Amino acid sequence: MLSILSLLFCFQAYSQNTDQLLDNLNNQILFINDGIHGLILAHIVFENYNQNLNKYVDLDVDSTYAGLSNQVIDAANIFSDLTSYPEYKVTPITRYEELIKDPMTPANTLKYLKVGMNQLNEINRMRFVIEKYLESHDLRDRSNVYGAYELLEECVTLFEEYYQTIQNHYEEIRKVYNDKSIPIGQHEKLYVRFSKVQMANKAILDAIRAKTDFGFEALIVKLGKEYINLKEYIAGDGAMYGAVARHPFIYSKIENSIDDAKAFYETADVPKRRKLHGKFYYYYNDEMLSHFNRYNNGFVQKMNDFITKYDINGLYLMEMPRYLKVVYPEVLDTVDHIVASDPRIDIIPKKLKNRKIKESSYTIISDTQEFTIKLYDHKVQDGDIVSINFNGDWILEKHSIESKPTELKLFLNEEGKNYLLLHAVNEGRRPPNTMAMKYTVNGEQKEISLSSDLDTSELIEIEYKPAQ
């Protein structure tokens, strides 16, 4: 009898210890997610600094968040102010202070907690550093403007370093959890499907943030399959999971994420106000995170709510932070050629703007990275209107091809593929839409023609091979 009681006591102690560890790990994920929420406010303040700087060099700016400033936020530290977290019961700093005192916090995750908190505090400090700089310097002096841009670039680095820190932190939390082999319980299948959807969507976000489209189509397919698996499983056990099925945000937000991933890959349309930020920035920050993160009722937080509701012994799911980019006025940019926002392209797209893509049988070989082309209507000027895509960016939109050539100076990616695509907006008076393109390689002027109709766009690949 004594040995049975001893075993029972040991089991209870182990179970209690396991519960405490899981609570600790989940609080660490909440610390990450709360910090990501606070970063939104800092991100908007830095964007506004950037926009106000650009006014001094006559650049039209996006004034979407023009009213949000340090004075409006009115917090010495975004990450310790509950008014910045009206839907939260605890701030990141309070949660952090509790975690570093908690004996259950593993040493391997503690180091990432400390680094992450230091980075958040430094990002918050830069709000006031830049504000003070702008107030104390005459921005009519161009050198002072450059100094402000340098401070903003420091913020860009801080955002990227924080992103890397929480990636490592999340993986270490998952490692500790997996090593303990904690039983998830009767809702394990639901939890696994939640996790697979989150990880599939996170892989898409990671790819966009890394500015890579390698295997991107497969990532979209993966997210679609995991979403279907989730829906089918929930529908198959409606009596138990009816609350999930009826929740409007779970399904609609995942569907929105899939649609935006397809739009990024197949269309990459960017609103005028975000043209200078580029497609990666726009689709990641403005579109996809709004479906993923809590601040716009994203599906990750809703899944975490159900993990709590069903008392699932699993880790909460992590959200994703915004990234920051400094937008420079064109008059400050000494480069007079067009640089692709995607620095490396491994796969030529099969579809853009819902049009099939026909690849040209001819590949241009350029011996220089700076590649100048001249575009004009082929044979007869008949009112053709076109859009031109270079390496995934729409560099001309709804452009009328005139008899006078339009000159474009392209800067080819050194690695991967380069391409130029003709997209017909109309077909002119003599379909299909045709465009002639002149270019020079090895000192020899050449010409090629591209054609496009309302179903198919023609694409030509340009390969950069530097002269030996």
SULRA-V71970 format. One record per pair of residues at least 4 apart in sequence whose C-alpha atoms are under 8 Angstrom apart, sorted by the first residue. I is the first residue (numbers start at 0). J is the second residue. If there is no record, write none. Layout:
i=I j=J
i=I j=J
This chain:
i=0 j=4
i=1 j=5
i=2 j=6
i=3 j=7
i=4 j=8
i=5 j=9
i=6 j=10
i=7 j=11
i=8 j=12
i=9 j=13
i=10 j=14
i=11 j=15
i=12 j=16
i=13 j=17
i=14 j=18
i=15 j=19
i=16 j=20
i=17 j=21
i=17 j=181
i=18 j=22
i=19 j=23
i=19 j=103
i=20 j=24
i=20 j=103
i=20 j=104
i=21 j=25
i=21 j=176
i=21 j=312
i=21 j=313
i=21 j=314
i=22 j=26
i=23 j=27
i=23 j=98
i=23 j=101
i=23 j=103
i=23 j=104
i=24 j=28
i=24 j=104
i=24 j=172
i=24 j=176
i=24 j=314
i=25 j=29
i=25 j=314
i=25 j=315
i=26 j=30
i=26 j=94
i=26 j=98
i=27 j=31
i=27 j=95
i=27 j=98
i=27 j=112
i=28 j=32
i=28 j=169
i=28 j=315
i=28 j=316
i=28 j=317
i=29 j=33
i=29 j=315
i=29 j=317
i=30 j=34
i=30 j=91
i=30 j=94
i=30 j=95
i=31 j=35
i=31 j=91
i=31 j=165
i=31 j=317
i=31 j=318
i=32 j=36
i=32 j=317
i=32 j=318
i=32 j=319
i=33 j=37
i=33 j=90
i=33 j=91
i=34 j=38
i=34 j=78
i=34 j=91
i=34 j=119
i=35 j=39
i=35 j=318
i=35 j=319
i=35 j=320
i=35 j=321
i=36 j=40
i=36 j=293
i=36 j=294
i=36 j=320
i=37 j=41
i=37 j=77
i=37 j=78
i=37 j=83
i=37 j=84
i=38 j=42
i=38 j=119
i=38 j=320
i=38 j=321
i=39 j=43
i=39 j=321
i=40 j=44
i=40 j=77
i=41 j=45
i=41 j=77
i=41 j=122
i=41 j=123
i=41 j=126
i=42 j=46
i=42 j=321
i=42 j=323
i=43 j=47
i=43 j=64
i=43 j=67
i=44 j=48
i=44 j=67
i=44 j=68
i=44 j=69
i=44 j=126
i=45 j=49
i=45 j=126
i=45 j=151
i=46 j=50
i=46 j=325
i=47 j=51
i=47 j=62
i=47 j=64
i=47 j=65
i=47 j=67
i=47 j=68
i=48 j=52
i=48 j=129
i=49 j=53
i=49 j=148
i=49 j=151
i=49 j=325
i=49 j=326
i=50 j=54
i=50 j=60
i=50 j=61
i=50 j=62
i=51 j=55
i=51 j=60
i=52 j=56
i=52 j=138
i=52 j=144
i=52 j=147
i=53 j=57
i=53 j=58
i=53 j=59
i=53 j=60
i=53 j=327
i=53 j=328
i=54 j=58
i=54 j=59
i=54 j=60
i=55 j=138
i=55 j=139
i=56 j=328
i=56 j=330
i=57 j=328
i=58 j=328
i=58 j=329
i=60 j=272
i=61 j=272
i=61 j=273
i=66 j=71
i=67 j=71
i=67 j=72
i=68 j=72
i=69 j=73
i=69 j=74
i=69 j=126
i=69 j=127
i=72 j=77
i=72 j=83
i=74 j=80
i=75 j=80
i=76 j=80
i=76 j=120
i=76 j=123
i=76 j=124
i=77 j=83
i=77 j=123
i=78 j=83
i=78 j=90
i=78 j=91
i=78 j=92
i=78 j=119
i=78 j=120
i=78 j=123
i=79 j=90
i=79 j=91
i=79 j=92
i=79 j=93
i=80 j=84
i=80 j=90
i=81 j=85
i=81 j=87
i=81 j=88
i=81 j=89
i=81 j=90
i=84 j=88
i=84 j=89
i=84 j=90
i=89 j=93
i=89 j=94
i=90 j=94
i=91 j=95
i=92 j=96
i=92 j=116
i=93 j=97
i=94 j=98
i=95 j=99
i=95 j=112
i=95 j=116
i=96 j=100
i=97 j=101
i=98 j=104
i=99 j=104
i=99 j=109
i=99 j=112
i=104 j=108
i=104 j=109
i=105 j=109
i=106 j=110
i=107 j=111
i=107 j=171
i=108 j=112
i=108 j=168
i=108 j=171
i=108 j=172
i=109 j=113
i=110 j=114
i=111 j=115
i=111 j=164
i=111 j=165
i=111 j=167
i=111 j=168
i=112 j=116
i=112 j=168
i=113 j=117
i=114 j=118
i=114 j=164
i=115 j=119
i=115 j=161
i=115 j=164
i=115 j=165
i=116 j=120
i=117 j=121
i=118 j=122
i=118 j=157
i=118 j=160
i=118 j=161
i=119 j=123
i=119 j=161
i=120 j=124
i=121 j=125
i=121 j=157
i=122 j=126
i=122 j=154
i=122 j=157
i=122 j=158
i=123 j=127
i=124 j=128
i=125 j=129
i=125 j=154
i=126 j=130
i=127 j=131
i=128 j=132
i=129 j=133
i=129 j=147
i=129 j=150
i=129 j=151
i=130 j=134
i=131 j=135
i=132 j=136
i=132 j=147
i=133 j=137
i=133 j=138
i=133 j=147
i=136 j=143
i=137 j=143
i=138 j=143
i=138 j=144
i=139 j=143
i=139 j=144
i=140 j=144
i=141 j=145
i=142 j=146
i=143 j=147
i=144 j=148
i=145 j=149
i=146 j=150
i=147 j=151
i=148 j=152
i=148 j=325
i=149 j=153
i=150 j=154
i=151 j=155
i=151 j=325
i=152 j=156
i=152 j=324
i=152 j=325
i=153 j=157
i=154 j=158
i=154 j=323
i=155 j=159
i=155 j=322
i=155 j=323
i=155 j=324
i=155 j=325
i=156 j=160
i=157 j=161
i=158 j=162
i=158 j=321
i=158 j=322
i=158 j=323
i=159 j=163
i=159 j=322
i=160 j=164
i=161 j=165
i=162 j=166
i=162 j=320
i=163 j=167
i=164 j=168
i=165 j=169
i=166 j=170
i=167 j=171
i=168 j=172
i=169 j=173
i=169 j=317
i=170 j=174
i=171 j=175
i=172 j=176
i=173 j=177
i=173 j=314
i=174 j=178
i=175 j=179
i=176 j=180
i=176 j=181
i=176 j=314
i=177 j=181
i=181 j=312
i=182 j=312
i=183 j=187
i=183 j=311
i=183 j=312
i=183 j=313
i=184 j=311
i=184 j=312
i=186 j=190
i=186 j=309
i=186 j=311
i=187 j=191
i=187 j=311
i=188 j=192
i=189 j=193
i=189 j=229
i=189 j=232
i=189 j=233
i=190 j=194
i=190 j=306
i=190 j=311
i=190 j=313
i=191 j=195
i=192 j=196
i=192 j=225
i=192 j=228
i=192 j=229
i=193 j=197
i=193 j=229
i=193 j=302
i=194 j=198
i=194 j=316
i=195 j=199
i=195 j=225
i=196 j=200
i=196 j=222
i=196 j=225
i=196 j=226
i=196 j=229
i=197 j=201
i=197 j=299
i=197 j=316
i=198 j=202
i=199 j=203
i=199 j=218
i=199 j=221
i=199 j=222
i=199 j=225
i=200 j=204
i=200 j=222
i=200 j=256
i=201 j=205
i=201 j=319
i=202 j=206
i=202 j=218
i=203 j=207
i=203 j=215
i=203 j=218
i=203 j=219
i=203 j=260
i=204 j=208
i=204 j=283
i=204 j=287
i=205 j=209
i=206 j=210
i=206 j=211
i=206 j=212
i=206 j=215
i=207 j=211
i=207 j=212
i=207 j=279
i=207 j=283
i=208 j=279
i=208 j=280
i=208 j=283
i=208 j=322
i=210 j=279
i=210 j=340
i=210 j=341
i=210 j=342
i=210 j=343
i=211 j=215
i=211 j=341
i=211 j=342
i=211 j=343
i=211 j=344
i=212 j=264
i=212 j=344
i=212 j=345
i=212 j=346
i=213 j=344
i=213 j=345
i=213 j=346
i=214 j=218
i=214 j=346
i=215 j=219
i=215 j=264
i=216 j=220
i=216 j=264
i=217 j=221
i=218 j=222
i=219 j=223
i=219 j=257
i=219 j=260
i=219 j=261
i=220 j=224
i=221 j=225
i=222 j=226
i=222 j=257
i=223 j=227
i=223 j=257
i=224 j=228
i=225 j=229
i=226 j=230
i=226 j=253
i=227 j=231
i=228 j=232
i=229 j=233
i=230 j=234
i=230 j=244
i=231 j=235
i=232 j=236
i=233 j=237
i=233 j=240
i=233 j=241
i=233 j=243
i=233 j=244
i=234 j=240
i=234 j=241
i=234 j=244
i=236 j=240
i=236 j=241
i=237 j=241
i=237 j=244
i=240 j=244
i=241 j=245
i=242 j=246
i=243 j=249
i=243 j=305
i=244 j=249
i=244 j=250
i=246 j=250
i=247 j=251
i=248 j=252
i=248 j=296
i=248 j=297
i=248 j=298
i=248 j=301
i=249 j=253
i=249 j=297
i=249 j=298
i=249 j=301
i=249 j=302
i=250 j=254
i=250 j=298
i=251 j=255
i=252 j=256
i=252 j=290
i=252 j=291
i=252 j=297
i=252 j=298
i=253 j=257
i=253 j=290
i=253 j=291
i=253 j=298
i=254 j=258
i=255 j=259
i=255 j=287
i=255 j=290
i=256 j=260
i=256 j=287
i=256 j=290
i=256 j=291
i=257 j=261
i=258 j=262
i=259 j=263
i=259 j=282
i=259 j=286
i=259 j=287
i=260 j=264
i=260 j=287
i=261 j=265
i=261 j=266
i=262 j=266
i=262 j=267
i=262 j=268
i=262 j=352
i=263 j=267
i=263 j=268
i=263 j=278
i=263 j=282
i=264 j=348
i=264 j=351
i=265 j=348
i=265 j=349
i=265 j=350
i=265 j=351
i=265 j=352
i=265 j=353
i=266 j=350
i=266 j=351
i=266 j=352
i=266 j=353
i=267 j=278
i=267 j=351
i=267 j=352
i=267 j=391
i=267 j=392
i=267 j=393
i=268 j=278
i=268 j=393
i=269 j=273
i=269 j=274
i=269 j=277
i=269 j=278
i=269 j=281
i=270 j=274
i=273 j=277
i=273 j=281
i=274 j=278
i=275 j=326
i=276 j=280
i=276 j=281
i=276 j=324
i=276 j=326
i=277 j=281
i=277 j=340
i=277 j=392
i=278 j=282
i=278 j=340
i=278 j=392
i=279 j=283
i=279 j=340
i=279 j=341
i=280 j=284
i=280 j=285
i=280 j=322
i=280 j=324
i=281 j=285
i=281 j=286
i=282 j=286
i=282 j=287
i=283 j=287
i=283 j=288
i=283 j=321
i=284 j=288
i=284 j=289
i=284 j=321
i=284 j=322
i=285 j=289
i=286 j=290
i=287 j=291
i=288 j=292
i=288 j=297
i=288 j=319
i=288 j=321
i=289 j=293
i=289 j=294
i=289 j=295
i=289 j=296
i=289 j=297
i=290 j=295
i=290 j=296
i=290 j=297
i=290 j=298
i=291 j=296
i=291 j=297
i=291 j=298
i=291 j=299
i=291 j=318
i=291 j=319
i=292 j=296
i=292 j=297
i=292 j=298
i=292 j=299
i=292 j=300
i=292 j=318
i=292 j=319
i=293 j=297
i=293 j=298
i=293 j=299
i=293 j=300
i=293 j=301
i=293 j=318
i=296 j=300
i=296 j=301
i=297 j=301
i=298 j=302
i=299 j=303
i=299 j=316
i=299 j=317
i=299 j=318
i=300 j=304
i=300 j=316
i=301 j=305
i=302 j=306
i=302 j=316
i=303 j=307
i=303 j=315
i=303 j=316
i=304 j=308
i=305 j=309
i=306 j=310
i=306 j=311
i=306 j=312
i=306 j=313
i=306 j=315
i=307 j=311
i=327 j=331
i=327 j=332
i=328 j=332
i=329 j=333
i=335 j=408
i=336 j=369
i=336 j=407
i=336 j=408
i=336 j=409
i=336 j=410
i=337 j=407
i=337 j=408
i=337 j=409
i=337 j=410
i=338 j=409
i=338 j=410
i=338 j=411
i=339 j=389
i=339 j=390
i=339 j=391
i=339 j=392
i=339 j=410
i=339 j=411
i=339 j=412
i=340 j=391
i=340 j=392
i=341 j=390
i=341 j=391
i=342 j=412
i=342 j=414
i=343 j=412
i=343 j=413
i=343 j=414
i=343 j=415
i=343 j=416
i=344 j=390
i=344 j=414
i=344 j=415
i=344 j=416
i=344 j=417
i=345 j=415
i=345 j=416
i=346 j=416
i=347 j=416
i=347 j=418
i=348 j=356
i=349 j=355
i=349 j=356
i=350 j=354
i=350 j=355
i=350 j=356
i=351 j=355
i=351 j=356
i=354 j=453
i=354 j=454
i=354 j=455
i=354 j=456
i=355 j=454
i=355 j=455
i=355 j=456
i=356 j=455
i=356 j=456
i=356 j=457
i=356 j=458
i=357 j=455
i=357 j=456
i=357 j=457
i=357 j=458
i=358 j=457
i=358 j=458
i=358 j=459
i=358 j=460
i=359 j=457
i=359 j=458
i=359 j=459
i=359 j=460
i=360 j=459
i=361 j=459
i=361 j=460
i=362 j=459
i=362 j=460
i=362 j=461
i=362 j=462
i=363 j=459
i=363 j=460
i=363 j=461
i=363 j=462
i=364 j=440
i=364 j=461
i=364 j=462
i=364 j=463
i=364 j=464
i=365 j=370
i=365 j=440
i=365 j=441
i=365 j=461
i=365 j=462
i=365 j=463
i=365 j=464
i=365 j=465
i=366 j=440
i=366 j=441
i=366 j=463
i=366 j=464
i=366 j=465
i=366 j=466
i=367 j=440
i=367 j=463
i=367 j=464
i=367 j=465
i=367 j=466
i=368 j=410
i=368 j=411
i=368 j=412
i=368 j=413
i=368 j=463
i=368 j=465
i=369 j=408
i=369 j=409
i=369 j=410
i=369 j=411
i=370 j=408
i=370 j=409
i=370 j=410
i=370 j=411
i=370 j=438
i=371 j=406
i=371 j=407
i=371 j=408
i=371 j=409
i=371 j=438
i=371 j=439
i=372 j=406
i=372 j=407
i=372 j=408
i=372 j=409
i=372 j=436
i=372 j=437
i=372 j=438
i=372 j=439
i=373 j=404
i=373 j=405
i=373 j=406
i=373 j=407
i=373 j=436
i=373 j=437
i=373 j=438
i=374 j=400
i=374 j=404
i=374 j=405
i=374 j=406
i=374 j=434
i=374 j=435
i=374 j=436
i=374 j=437
i=375 j=400
i=375 j=401
i=375 j=402
i=375 j=403
i=375 j=404
i=375 j=405
i=375 j=434
i=375 j=435
i=375 j=436
i=376 j=380
i=376 j=381
i=376 j=383
i=376 j=400
i=376 j=401
i=376 j=402
i=376 j=433
i=376 j=434
i=376 j=435
i=377 j=433
i=377 j=434
i=377 j=435
i=377 j=448
i=380 j=400
i=380 j=401
i=380 j=402
i=381 j=427
i=381 j=428
i=381 j=429
i=382 j=399
i=382 j=400
i=382 j=401
i=382 j=427
i=382 j=428
i=383 j=399
i=383 j=400
i=383 j=423
i=383 j=424
i=383 j=425
i=383 j=426
i=383 j=427
i=383 j=428
i=383 j=432
i=383 j=433
i=384 j=397
i=384 j=398
i=384 j=399
i=384 j=400
i=384 j=423
i=384 j=424
i=384 j=425
i=384 j=426
i=384 j=427
i=384 j=432
i=385 j=395
i=385 j=396
i=385 j=397
i=385 j=398
i=385 j=399
i=385 j=400
i=385 j=421
i=385 j=422
i=385 j=423
i=385 j=424
i=385 j=425
i=385 j=432
i=386 j=393
i=386 j=394
i=386 j=395
i=386 j=396
i=386 j=397
i=386 j=398
i=386 j=421
i=386 j=422
i=386 j=423
i=386 j=424
i=387 j=393
i=387 j=394
i=387 j=395
i=387 j=396
i=387 j=419
i=387 j=420
i=387 j=421
i=387 j=422
i=388 j=392
i=388 j=393
i=388 j=394
i=388 j=395
i=388 j=419
i=388 j=420
i=388 j=421
i=388 j=422
i=389 j=393
i=389 j=394
i=389 j=417
i=389 j=418
i=389 j=419
i=389 j=420
i=390 j=417
i=390 j=418
i=390 j=419
i=397 j=424
i=400 j=404
i=400 j=405
i=400 j=434
i=401 j=405
i=411 j=417
i=411 j=463
i=412 j=416
i=412 j=417
i=412 j=463
i=413 j=463
i=416 j=460
i=416 j=461
i=416 j=462
i=417 j=460
i=417 j=461
i=417 j=462
i=417 j=463
i=418 j=458
i=418 j=459
i=418 j=460
i=418 j=461
i=419 j=458
i=419 j=459
i=419 j=460
i=419 j=461
i=420 j=456
i=420 j=457
i=420 j=458
i=420 j=459
i=421 j=434
i=421 j=449
i=421 j=450
i=421 j=451
i=421 j=456
i=421 j=457
i=421 j=458
i=422 j=451
i=422 j=452
i=422 j=455
i=422 j=456
i=422 j=457
i=423 j=432
i=423 j=451
i=423 j=452
i=423 j=453
i=423 j=456
i=424 j=453
i=425 j=432
i=425 j=452
i=425 j=453
i=426 j=430
i=426 j=431
i=426 j=432
i=426 j=452
i=426 j=453
i=427 j=431
i=427 j=432
i=430 j=452
i=431 j=450
i=431 j=451
i=431 j=452
i=432 j=450
i=432 j=451
i=432 j=452
i=433 j=448
i=433 j=449
i=433 j=450
i=433 j=451
i=434 j=448
i=434 j=449
i=434 j=450
i=435 j=446
i=435 j=447
i=435 j=448
i=435 j=449
i=436 j=446
i=436 j=447
i=436 j=448
i=436 j=449
i=437 j=444
i=437 j=445
i=437 j=446
i=437 j=447
i=438 j=444
i=438 j=445
i=438 j=446
i=439 j=443
i=439 j=444
i=439 j=445
i=440 j=444
i=440 j=445
i=449 j=457
i=449 j=458
i=450 j=456
i=450 j=457
i=451 j=455
i=451 j=456
i=451 j=457
i=452 j=456
